[in-house]
């Protein structure tokens, strides 16, 4: 499913960039331009990233997962 229609960015691409370390909509935008044209996809990107997507160093040092994605059932429907 497309997240950003302006640049043809899919959920999987956003998740890949998040897995590579992008944990804010601005960092996603830097990685693939999603959210930089009309901006209508920014809330969807925020939902995909989830709250607190950037882990604290302590959690990562303790072996906790670096990223947690929101379940698809909690995501808003794309426009």
C-alpha positions as CSV (number, residue, x, y, z in Angstrom):
1,X,0.0,0.0,0.0
2,X,1.3,3.5,-0.9
3,X,2.0,5.9,2.0
4,X,3.2,8.7,-0.2
5,X,1.4,9.1,-3.5
6,X,3.6,12.0,-4.6
7,X,6.7,9.9,-4.7
8,X,5.3,6.4,-4.8
9,X,6.6,5.4,-1.4
10,X,5.1,2.2,0.1
11,X,4.7,1.1,3.7
12,X,7.4,-1.5,3.2
13,X,9.8,1.2,2.0
14,X,9.0,3.3,5.1
15,X,9.5,0.3,7.3
16,X,12.8,-0.5,5.6
17,X,14.1,3.0,6.2
18,X,12.9,2.8,9.8
19,X,14.7,-0.5,10.2
20,X,17.8,1.2,8.8
21,X,17.6,3.8,11.6
22,X,15.2,6.5,10.5
23,X,12.9,7.1,13.4
24,X,11.2,10.4,12.7
25,X,9.1,11.6,9.7
26,X,11.9,14.1,9.0
27,X,14.5,11.2,8.8
28,X,12.1,9.2,6.6
29,X,11.8,12.3,4.3
30,X,15.6,12.6,4.1
31,X,15.8,8.9,3.1
32,X,13.1,8.8,0.4
33,X,11.4,12.2,0.1
34,X,8.1,11.0,1.5
35,X,6.3,13.8,3.2
36,X,8.2,16.6,1.5
37,X,5.7,17.5,-1.2
38,X,2.0,17.9,-0.2
39,X,2.5,16.6,3.3
40,X,-0.6,14.5,3.5
41,X,1.3,11.3,4.3
42,X,3.2,12.6,7.3
43,X,0.5,11.4,9.8
44,X,0.6,8.0,8.2
45,X,4.4,7.9,8.5
46,X,4.1,8.9,12.2
47,X,1.6,6.1,12.7
48,X,3.9,3.6,11.0
49,X,6.8,4.7,13.2
50,X,4.8,4.5,16.4
51,X,5.4,6.5,19.5
52,X,8.8,6.4,21.0
53,X,10.2,4.7,17.9
54,X,13.7,5.9,18.8
55,X,14.9,3.7,21.6
56,X,16.9,5.0,24.5
57,X,20.5,3.8,24.6
58,X,19.8,1.9,27.8
59,X,17.1,-0.2,26.2
60,X,19.2,-1.1,23.2
61,X,22.2,-1.9,25.5
62,X,19.9,-4.3,27.4
63,X,19.0,-6.2,24.2
64,X,15.5,-4.7,23.7
65,X,14.4,-4.3,20.1
66,X,15.4,-1.1,18.4
67,X,12.1,-0.4,16.7
68,X,8.5,-1.3,17.3
69,X,5.9,-0.9,14.6
70,X,2.2,-0.2,15.3
71,X,0.0,-3.1,14.4
72,X,-1.8,-2.6,11.0
73,X,-5.2,-2.7,12.9
74,X,-4.2,0.5,14.7
75,X,-3.1,2.5,11.6
76,X,-5.4,5.1,10.0
77,X,-6.7,4.2,6.6
78,X,-4.8,5.9,3.8
79,X,-6.6,8.6,1.8
